[in-house]
Every structure is written in structure tokens, then in C-alpha cells.
């Protein structure tokens, strides 16, 4: 996988679709390679390779979904809590998504609060921190 620090976060539905398609293709290719390789391996070697494969898949899914916003990110966060459904190697990697939610931009919050409260924030509060102490997602 490319250097994650250099990957640009997809900002459009099409960009997210392409990123998800690329992730799916990469995973399918690895699984197919694992299946072919397994034809020539002992059971013990297959088990060890399967564990590595699942860890890699988990990292790739977590990295890709961690770049997303909205529903796609939420799917990853929900999946991270499904330890009894997903292989442990995958759900362990997805746990990083539980804390990966970026805060909403303050100008969006300000606009909503002022609309709901009917006045500018500086008239309603003596102090209002623009920097959140946490960001909730699910």
C-alpha cells in the first residue's frame, strides 16, 4: 500500500467509491494469492499465512475507512465492535477507528447554534471554546 501520509482524503462520493473499489480489489487479489499459495503449503504454514493475511486485511480496511467521512467511516467503527463476527485479526485492527472521528468544523457548529439559539454566540456566552475536547461519531 502507498505511504498513507501522502494519500489525499477523498472528498467526493466518486473519490470514496474509487478508494473503496481499490481497497476491495487489493484485498481480493491478496486472498486469491493466499488460496493459490495454500495449495502448496502444509496446514501449519497455511494457518500462519492466514493470520498474516487477516492482519493485513484489517490494517488496509482500517486505513481506508479511516480516511472516509460519514456513513462509510461509521460502518468501520461499528464493524470494529464486532469481535465475535469478524476474525480477531481484523477486528483488532479496526479498533483504531473508534477514536478516528475528526471534529466538525467550528463554523458549521457556530451557524447551527446561532440559528437554534437565535443570537450570536458572543452575545449568549462570556466564553465559548472553538476547540472540542472530544469528537463523537457513533
N, C-alpha and C positions, 0 to 999 in steps of 0.2 A: 504494500500500500504506500502511496505517496506520503511525503512528510506532512503530517497533519497540521503543523503550524503554518504551512503555506497554503493549505486548502481554503478557498474562499467559501464562506457560508452561503448556501443557496438562498436567494431572496424571493424567488418566484415559484409558483406551483410547478411550472415546467422544469425549473432548475432542481427542485426537490425530487420530482419524478425521475429525472435523469440520474441524480445521485443514488436514489433507491434502486433504480434499474442496474446501475453499475455495481452496487453492493451485492444485489441478488445474483448477477452474472458471476461475480468473483467467487461468491460462496458456492454456487452450483458447480463451477469449474473445479474448485478445491475438493468438493465432495465426490465428484466423478473421478478425479485423480486418486483420491483415497480408496475408492471402490476398486479401481483397476489395480492399484498397488497391493491391496489386500488379497488379491487372487494369488499372489506370490509370497505371502508372509505367513508366519506362524500365528496362532491365536494370541499369543502373548505380545508379539510385535504389533498386531492389528489393534489390540486394546490400548497399547501405549500411543500409537499413532492417532487413534480415535480421540483420546483425551487431548492431545495437542491440537487436533483439528477443531474440537469443540471450543477450546480456549481461544483459538484464532478467530473462529466464527463469532464468539462472544465479544472479543475486542473490536472486530470490524463492525458489528452491528451497533455496539455502544458508541464507537467513534462516529459512525454515520448518523445515527439518530440524535446524538449529542449536538450535532451541527444544525439540527432542524428546530423549527418552532411549531407551535400549535399542536394539532392532533397527532402528528407523527411523533413528536417528542413525548407526548403523553402516553402513546402506545408503548414506547420504550420504557417509560417509567412504570407503567402498570405491569409490563412483562417482567421487569426487574423484581417484582414481588411474587412471582410465580415459581418459587423454588421447587414445588412438588410437581410441576408440569414440564418445565424445561430442564434439560441436563444441567447439573450443578455447575459445570464449567462455563456454561453460557449465562445462567442467572447470576453467578458471581461477578462476571464481567459487566453485566448490565446494571449492577448496583450503583456504579458511578453516576448514572442518570438521575438518581433520586435527588442529588444535590446540584444538578447541572442547569437548572432553570435560570435564565437571565431575567433580571428585573425589567419591568415595563418602563419605557422612557418616562421621565417625570412630566414632560409637557402633556402627555396623554392623561396622566393621573390628575394633573392640575386642572385641565379642561373639564374632566368628568366631575371632579369635586366641586369646582366653582359652579358648574351647571346645576348639580344636585343641591348645593347649599345656597345658591342664589347670590353669592357675593365673592369678590376676590379673596384668596386665602390670607393675604396680609391684613385684610380688614377683620377677618374672623379669628385669627390666631396670632399670638405675640411671637410665636416661633413655630416653624414647620420645617422639619428636615427633609431635604430633597433626596438624600441618600438613604435607601432602605436598609434596615438591619437584616432583612431576610427576603427571599422571594418564594412565594408559594406557587405550586403548579397543579398537583393533583390532590 
